[in-house]
Amino acid sequence: MKEAKIPDPKKIHPIPGYDGEIYVKPTVNNANIIVGDFTYIADSEFERHVTNFYPWSGDKLIIGKFCQIAAGVEFVMNDVNHQMNAVSTFPFYTLEGWDMELPLPEDMPFKGNTVIGNDVWIGQNATILPGVHIGDGAIIGANSVVGSNVESYTIVVGNPAKVIRKRFDDELITLMLKWKWWDYSIEEINQFIPLLTNSDLEFVKKKIKEILFK
């Protein structure tokens, strides 16, 4: 372990003396935001990056482990949507004094939970729209607007975000999704670091197979 310290998922500030980056999980108060261990954001606060998430919300934001969220990223939730099957889109029910009950779920263009996988890198000022599912190991380019699902180990960029390429060939992607390194213990992950940071992908394939099929 570096400096004989064990990584602590309950610690808010993982960089000593620097408060501009935090582990997200120990800071979350909203029960509808679920975040895995060691996911961080380049900011001193996370929940202000989750917008249009009102008290009547029924959807969830679910983020996996070891995700890297850059500064300025915004997760837009379903309450940004207005009723579109009526003659007015004005949200009377959200504002004081107007005689309107909450619309029925089937009258709203809700798209379900927003789900981010594990080891996902979301670049600076990217916007994740409601109901999007982003697979494990994906990379979201800076300033991208993601309005549709992103497959695992895929790079997307732009507004709207479009696929640039897969990060690896199909064999390695399949191995990575079977391996799920993020679910191992801290001690085991520390031992995996030389493999996780190795750019010789054929060697990596070989070693993952040894781990999976030993």
N, C-alpha and C positions, 0 to 999 in steps of 0.2 A: 504494500500500500504506500502511496506517495506520502512522505512525511509521517509514516506510521498512523495515518488517519483513515478511518473507514467512511466511505460515502454515506451520508445520512439523508434519506428522502424526506425526513420531517424538518430539515433545516431550511429556512427561508432563503438565506443568502449563501450560495455555495462558493462564492469567491471572497475570501477574507478581505475586509476593508472596502468592499465595493457593493453598493446597494442598487446598481443599475441593472442587475440581473437576478432573477429569483426563481427558485423552484416553485411551480404553480400550486401543486396539490395542497401544501400546508396553509395556503392563503385563501383558499376558496371557502366562501360562506353559503353560497346558493346551492341548495340540495339538488338542483337540476343541472349543475355543472359537475361532471365526474372526470377527474384527471388522474392519470397514472403516475407512478413514481418517476422522479428525475426529469420529467418534462419541465423545460424552463422557458421563460420569456425575457427578452432584452428590455426590461422595464422594471419599475419598482412596484407595479400594481398590475393585476391581470383582469379583474372583472370589469374594469372600465372599457376593455377591448371587446366585451360581449354586449352588443347593442340590441335595442328593441326586444328586450327580454323582460316583460312586464309581470306583475304579480299573478295574473291569470294564465300565464303561460303553461301549457301542458307539455311542451317539447323539452328535449334535453340536449345539452352539448356534452359529447363524450369524446375525450382525448386520451390516447394511449400513453404508453411509457416512452421515455427517452426522446420525446419530440423537442424540436428546436424552433422556437417561435421568435421571429425577429421583431424589431421595434415597428410600431405602427400597424401591425396586423389587426384586422377587425373581423370578428365573427358576427355576422348579421343573422338574427334569429327570426322565427316565423312571424312574430308580432309586427314586423315591418310591413307585412302584407295587409291590404285593405280588401274589403268585399268587392268583388268584380262582377258578380252576377246580378247586381241591382243597378238602378239608374244613377245612383250616386255612390262614389267611393268614400265619402266623408265618414270618418270613424266616430260617430256621435257617442257610442258607448264608452269611449275612452275618456271623454271630457265631462266635466262637472255640469250638472243641470240639464242635460239632454235626456229625453225620455226614450231611451233605447236600451234594451237588454243585450247581453253578449250574443253575437250571432251564433247560429248553429255551426258546429265544426264543418259540416258538409257545404256550408255557404262560404267558407273561407279557403283561399288557395294555400292551405298549410301543406308543407312538404315533408313533415316528419322530423325526427331527430337529426342533428348534425353530428357525424361520427368521423373522427380522425384516428387513423391507425397508430401503430408504434413506429418510432424512429423516422418520423416525418419531419422534413425541413420546410418551414414556411417562410419565404423571403420577405424582406422589408416592405411594409405598406400593402401587402396582399389583402384581399377581401374575400372571405369565405361566405357564400350566400346560404340561405336556409335549406336544410335537408340534404346538403351535400355529404357524400361519403368519400373519404380519401383513404386509399389503401396503405398498408405498411410500406415504409421505405420510400414513399413518393417524395418528390421535390416540387415545391410551388415557387415559381419565379417571382422576383420582386415586382410589386405593382400589379400583379395578376388579379383578375376577378374570376373566381371559381364558382360557376353556376351549375355544373354538372359533375357527376362522379368521376373520380380519378383512380385508375387501377394501381395496384401495388407496384412499387419500383418503377414508376413512370414519372417523367419530367414534363410539367406543363408550364406554359408561359403565355401572358397576354391578357387582353380584355376583348372578348371573353377568352378565358384560358384554353389553350389548345395543346395537344400532345406534341412535344418536340421529339422525344424518343423514349424507348425503354432504357433503364439504366444498365441492365444486364441481359444476357441471352435467357431463353426460356428455362433452360436447365438450371442455371444458377438461381433464377427467381423462384423456381419450384423448391429448390433446396433451402433457400432462405426462409420461405414461408413454412416449411416443415420444421426447420431448426428453431425458429422463434427465440433467438438468443436473449431477448429482453425478459424472458420469463425465468431465466436461471438466477441463481443466487448472486449476490454481490461478489463473493469470492470467485465463483466460476466466471463471471463476466470479466473480472480483472484478468483472469488467465486467458480469456478470449481476445483481449485487446490487440495483441500482435496479429491475430488473424483478422479481426474486424477492420484493422487499419492497413492491411496488406493489399497492394495494388496488382499483385500477380493473381488474377482471377482464376486461372486454371489450378493453381496451388490451393486457393481458397476452396474451390469445388472439392478437391481431393480431401482436404482436411474436414470439411463439413460432412462429407460422406462417412469419413472415419468416425466422427462424433455420432452421427445418426444411426449408423449400421454396425457399430462395434459389438 
